[in-house]
Amino acid sequence: MFFTATMNKRRVYVIATLGLSAFLIWFFLGREQQKSESQELVKIALREVGNQILLKQQDSTSLVLPVIAVEASVYELSFERPISFKPNDLVNYVSESFERAKLTDTYQVETLNCDDHEVAYSYQMSQNKEETLVPCAGRELPESCYTIQVHFASQDESILGGQWLLYLLLFLVFIAFEAYFYLKKGKQNDPEINADFEAIGSFKFYPEQNKLIKEAVEIGLSKKECELLAIFISQPNQVIRRDELTKRVWEDNGVIVGRSLDTYVSKLRKKLSDDDRIKITNVHGVGYKLEVKR
């Protein structure tokens, strides 16, 4: 009887594991198809933006060149001839076109000079209004050769939408099966939790887990916030230059938007504001300094 019951449990476990594996394979294949369709939507939407720019300057003959994917989540719009436009018009064209295509509303846009690739104008849109940065720019950009790059913060989010909840549920079901049979065999071992942290004032900073803890209250950090805070903690009470912070946090991603650094520092200040002994000071024209009083 015991042998039969054990075999049945193992059979259920094997069937459940195979079923979950098959479902996840189907899920990821479907996701790849959705990803391809989303890329095409982005290209169509950006071509519409280019068309609106040309029509605004009464140009109905020159071409909008094919939109290319520079990286996995970076798209580039370019033109056959030099163009001129108001940055505010660009913001409206992109917003309206992306809304019609039902694309994500979290992205960064950079207008680059063709010759030196310097940023002529850039802005950032986000579902979180605090992270939206649209510099006022009513002055028209002089006629020149420009390329417009759109950087999506996380293309997978726009493709998956709410489906990540389903994926999480499946993952939890799989773990539950593992835990159940593990307990039945009497081999339960609690996994060791990584307790490594950096003390900063009354906070405990867990860089591997992207979080702060203060008196049992957990404060989540984004990846960029975590990277910046780690740099500050490694050099307390020292001025760290802006270009060093920007290079170390953003260079690997190849995406730099003018005021991103200031935005993330501002968010860190808010999350550390419960401790008066901690202060991130702006050293004008140089950089930032993390001041920690004993």
N, C-alpha and C positions, 0 to 999 in steps of 0.2 A: 504493500500500500504506500509506504514511504517512498519507495523507488519510483512508483508511478506518479505520485504527486510532484516529486522533484523533476521528473522528466517533463511533466505538463508545464511547470513553471519555466523551465528552460525553453520549452517550445514557445510559450507565450513571449518570453524575452526575445528570442531569435526572430519571431514573426514581427513583433513590434519594432525591433531595431531595423530589420530589412524594410518594413513599411515606411518608417520615418526616413530612412536613407533614400528610398525611391522617391518619396515626396519631395525631399530637399533637392534632389537632382532635378526633378521636374520644375521645382520652384526657381532654381538658379538658371536653368535654360530659358524659362519664361522671362526671367529678369533681363537676361542678355538681349532677348528680342525686344523687350520694352526699352532697353537702353539704346539700341540701334534706332528705334522709332523716335525716341526723344531727341537724339542727335540730329535727325533729319528735321524735326520740328524747330530746333534751335536755328539751323541753317536757313530754313524758310523765313522764320521770324526776323533774322538779321538782314536777309536780303530785302525784306519789306522796309526795314529801317533805312537801309542804303537808298532804296527807291524814294522814300519820303525826303531824305536829305537832298537828293538831286532835284526832285520836283520843287522843293522850297526855293532852290536857286535857279529855277526855271530852265533846268537842263533835262531835256527829254531824249537826248541822243547818246550821251556817253554811257558806259556800262558799269554796272556793279559787278566786280569780279567775284568768282566763286568763293563762297565762305569756306574756310578751312579750319580743321580742328588742329590747333597748334599742339595741344596736350589733351589728356583725357577729359578735362573739364574747362579748357580754354579755347575760345573760338575767335577767329580774326576776320574782320570785314574790311575790304579794301576797294579802291576805285580805280577806274581807267585813267582819270584825269584829276588834277588838283581840285580840291573842294574848299568851301568855306561855309561855316554854320555857327549858330549860336548854341553854346553848351546846353542852355535850358531847353532848346528844341530837341536836342539829342536825348535828354532825360525823358521827355514826353514821348518821343517816338519809340524808344526802347520799352518803356513802361506799358504803353498801349499795345504794342505788338506782342509782347510777352503775355500780357493779360488775355489777348484774343487766342493765343496758342496754348493757354493754360499751363505756362511754364512756371518754374519756381520764381518767387519774388525775392530771393536772396542771391545777390550777385554783385560783382564789381565791374566797372567799365573804365577803360583807359583809352584815351585818344593819344596816339604816339606819332611823332614826326618820323617820316620815312627815312630821312637821312641819318639822324643820330639816335633815333628811338627814345628821345626824351619825351616825358609825359607833358602834353600840352594841356590836358584837362582830365580829371578822374573823379569818380564818385562811387559811393557804395550804397546799395539798397539791402534792406533786411526786414524780415517779419517783425523783429524786435526794433521798435522805433528808436531806442537808445543807440543802436548800432548803425542806423541809417545816417550817412554822411553825404550831403549834396551841397557842395560849395556854391554860393550864389555867383552866377557867371552869365550876366546878360550881354556882355560884350562879345561881339562876333569874332571867331577865330580867323586870322588872316588866311587868304587863299594859299593853300600849300598841299603837299602830298601827305595825307594822313592815313593811318590804319587804326581801326577801332577794335580793341580786344575786350571780350567779355569773359570774366572769370567766375565760374560757379563755385561757391564755397564748398558744396558737397553735392555733386551731380547725382549720387546714389539716392540722396534724400528726395530729390525731385522725381526720380524714377520710381522708387519704392512707395513713396507716400506712407499711408498707414499700414502697409504690408509688413513693416518691420515688427509690428506687434504680433502678427501671426508667426513670424520666424522666431521671436522670443518665446512664444508659447510652446512651439515645437521643441525648442532647445530645453525648456524647463521640463517638458514631458519626458524627454530622453534622459535627463539627469535624474528624474524621479524613478525611472525604471532602474537605472544603474544603482541608485541608493537603496532601493527596495531589495534587490537580490544580493547586494553587498551586505546589508544588515542581516538577511536571512542566513547567510553563510557565516555570520559571527566574525566578520573581518572589518568591522567599522573602525576607521581611523580618522579622527578629525584633522582636516588639512591645516597646516600651519599658516597663519595669516601673517603676511608681511607687515611687521610693525615698525619698520624703519620710517622715521619722520625727522623733520627739522623743526626745532623750537624757534618761534618768532613771537616774542611778547607772550601773550596768553594763548596764542594759537599753536596748533600742531599742524605742520605742513607735510602732506603725504604726496611727494612728487610722482610716485609710481601709480597712485590712484587718483590723481588730479582732484585733490580736495584739501580743504582746511577743516580742522575740528577745533571748536572752542566750547568748553564745558558741555560736551556730549552733543553739541549742535554741529551738524555737518554742512559745510558750504562747498558746493560744487565749483570747480574751475574749468574753463575751457582749456584746450591744449595750449593755445598761445598765452593765456594768462598764467598757466602753470610754468611754461618756459621762461617767461619774463620774471616771475617771482623767484624761480630757481637762480637766475642770474643775479638778481638783487641780493638774495640771501647769501650767495657766495662772496659778495663784496659789500658787506654792510658798512654804512656810513662813508661810502666812497662814491664819488661822482662817476657815473658810467655814461660814456658819450652816446648820443642818439644813433650815430652811424654804426657803433658797435652793437647796440641792441637790435637795430633794424637788420643788420647783416646776420646776426646769430639766430634770430627768430624767423625772419621772412625769406632770407636769400635762397634757402634750399627749395622753397616752393616756387621761386621765380615770380612771386606776386608781391608788389609793394604799392600800396595806396597811400597817398600823402599823409593822412592823419590817422592811420591805423594804430600807430604806436601810441599816440595821445589818447585814443579811444580806449585801448586796452589798459593803459596805466590808470585812466579815470575809473574804470570798472574795478581794478584791483584796490584803488583807494577806498571805494565804497565797501568792498568786502572786508577790508581791514579796519574800517572806521570805528568798530566797537572797542578798539584798544587805543587809548590816547598816546601810548608810548611808541606807537608805530606811525611813521609818516613818510610818504614818498614825495620828496621835494623836487620841484622843477628848477634846475639851474639854467637860467635863460641863455639860450644860444649855445648851450653845451650838451646838456643831457639831464639825467635824473639821478637822485640819490635816495637810498633807503636809510632812513634814520630810525634807529631803535634805541630807546632810552632804557637804561637798567633800572 
